[in-house]
Amino acid sequence: MHPYFYSFQEFIAMGKHGAYVWSSWGITVLAVVGFILYSLSQRRRLIKELKIQHARQQQRKQSIDHK
């Protein structure tokens, strides 16, 4: 079995396609990380909104019970 790349520099160059290969990897990683961060922020926002909605419902319930 013969290795395709004999040095780290050859691996980075990817047979003169290194710029395309590594930029594709970079864009993909950025997109995945961006999606994860966006999803986490949306989750936090939704939980906050649900807590506010729950508090309003409890407040309405208490005001109706006191009448």
N, C-alpha and C positions, 0 to 999 in steps of 0.2 A: 504494500500500500504506500503510495506516494502522497505527501501533503500537497495541497493545491497552492498554498502560500508558504514560502520558505523563510519569510521574515515578517516582522510586524509592519514594516513600511509597505510591503507588498499587500498585506491584508488591508491596510488603510486605503491604499490606492485602488484596490479592487479591479485591477486590470484596466486602469484609466477610467473607470466608472465610479470611482470613490465619491466624487462630489455629488453625483446623482443618488447613489446608495445612501450615503450618510445624511444628506439633506432630507431624503424621504423618511429615514428613521427618525430624524429630529422633528419633522413636521408631525409625524404620527404620534410620537411621545408627547409633544406639546398639545395636540388635539385631545389625547386621552386624559392627560393631567388637567387640561382646561375643562373637559366634561365632568371629571370627578369633582373639581372645585366648584363648578357651577351647580352640580347636583347637591353638594353639601350645603351651599348657601341657600338654595331653594328649599331644602329640607328644614333648615333653621328658621327661615322665614315662615314656612307653613306651620311649624310647631308654635311659633310666636303668635301667629294669627289665630290658631285654634285655641290657645290659652286665653287670648283676649275675648274671643267669641264665647268661650265657656264662662269666663268671669261675668260677661254681660248677661248671659242667660241666668246665672246664679243671682245676679243683682235684681233682674226682673222678677224672678221667682220669689225672692225675699220681699220685694215691694208689693207683690200681689198677695202674699201670705199675711202681711201686716194690715191689709185693708179690711 
